[in-house]
């Protein structure tokens, strides 16, 4: 009797068939490559398969919740498994399901899906150049593959630190079993891929297919990756390239960025997003269901919501009363019959329930929401430029010129002049927290700056009165299934 074992993640690039004493190896991802990659349609299908992994990550939505449930802005309803990230009670022996209420909300899922995306991108980069097709579209497809591979690697390294670098599609077991590389080498690879992406992608225009990255989006990722790499000069150069391109601009009203009815208009700021669709064809997001009130009681949130995530009162109270971004949260909601439900009654688990309003879709199809999930916004690029300039040169006039447009749009006064370098950088990080809350960003700002150890214990409420992160929680442990499947892959020392 044959026994089949399918490994997920990096090790899952192979389907291994075991029978008695004989070992047959069939490369899972290359089964059909002899018959595929022949036509322009094949090239389009291949790059679409890479985008499918991007949709799995951001529609899943592991990339957002791994960050947001770990940080100091939003918290989950404390059902079994969903408090794992918030309380840091995961261990290095977790697998696909263990310790998490849903696999697609876990760090394991990030590892698994990102490496699948990298494998698919590698096939595109190896096979598409030989296809006879329109050269301009071929060039663009290759640029998209380079960009997506860089994005997946950046997603992996900000979650796991040192990771495996894969730049060649796996056609044998030996090629799939690879050890980790230092984070510095990962960023070198990200830079190299983004250099290629910049060279191949077109600048933004209204003709760009929605959901596809422009040259400026590659520059935005380059700027943010360099910021995380503490490469301030590169971060500033790439952020400035986006800002001076004239291709994007801030919307006049911040609420319009998240208005499902204004998504086409919002692309002038929302540079690259997971383009969620509530009907086929397309992929949808679960976030609306999580952030809406319990029992789908409010029509403005959507047709199916469960009251699964809320804002910490301390974060809500940190906003100035006139800050327009505060209106993207709510301490009450209105039922279809006109009844107003107050904060104390929003959720049965706490009298301090505060709702997030960034992911509303009144016309959702059940739990399928069409509201887009921002990944790179122009406001983010402004704040990257402000921080990078300050770290390089101090709080110069130029640094102030980058943070103040974001504050002005929120109806705040210009940042106080004459701040010290440290105070200015802290102000930028705070501005990032207010501007990008519930967008999967905050945890990585706290870990890259080392502030998570002091900030997180203060982010508590009556649901989670004590939170005690440790230094090892800066990065997630590598999933046990991956360690067991790959003899060259070692767990991070902090998690051994």
C-alpha angles and dihedrals in degrees: 000000000000122000120207123205122190116193118202129217119016092346090048091074085093133056106208122201116202121194123168109303093335121098118202118186120203116180103231096204097046101049094109102027094105090061097034134067093052104115142034088256089056090052091051091048091049095053090043087058089056091051088051089067090050087054091049092053098047100030090043085054105220097125092059100040097044086061103033099045089049095050138067105264109064135019135195131243101266099246119147110294097001092089092057096098094040094052096036091230097140118114136204092261098066119127133188095302107012116111095002129089090218128023092219091061095054135093087241088065091053090053094045098046097039093054091047087053092049091051092051091047090051091056090051092050092048100042110028096066090068095051118106105233142115105315095217092055092043089054091050093049090053090049090052091050092050090048094049093047089052090048093051092048091049090049090051098046095047088054102037107018109214108037142168115278113215118183099155129063113248117248097159140032091251091057093053096049104079134151128233125275126213116267090248090062091047090057090048088057092046090052092048092051092047091050087058092043092053091049094050106035125085123238116258119281136154088259092064111113108250114257093026118113122245126212087263091054089055088052090050091053089046090053094048094044090050090050090054088047090053088239093140097174094055092044091054095045094050094043090050090050089059094044095048094044091082090217097115137035139182116265114243091236119044092207090064090066088071100035107118090207093056102047095122091053091044093061088081085075104014093073099179127006142160098264100221118200125191094205136043132305096049143045126270136210132237096209096094090056091051099047100041121090124275122284093012089278100155121064093203091063099049146274096282124033133146111195093247104145135035143173122263109246090229090058094046090050092051091073120092112247091246096047106121091210089068086070087067086074129057137204092196141023137201124238123220089260091056096256113144115223112207128217094262090059101039093099134010093228099064142008089223099069114150120180130222113229100189096096105045121143114173090187098050116147098237105295093346108105126193098198111119122242111227117228104164120019128177090239087061090053091052090053093046088054092048093051095043093049091048094049090049102040108002130251096329127170086261092055090052090049089062099049099040098066089058091049092045092054088053090052093249125136120253113283113273110275123236099034119160118251092257093047092048093051090048088052091052091050090050090049089051089053093053095042100043103033117149090012098106095259112100102074091057092050088054095046097044090052096039092238096121093087093060101030102048098057087060093052098084140124140172091291096050105021095165128039120172116181118183130209091262090062091073085093131024118246117254109260114264093232089062093049091050093047098047117052091193094054116093129193117246110270092241090060100044 
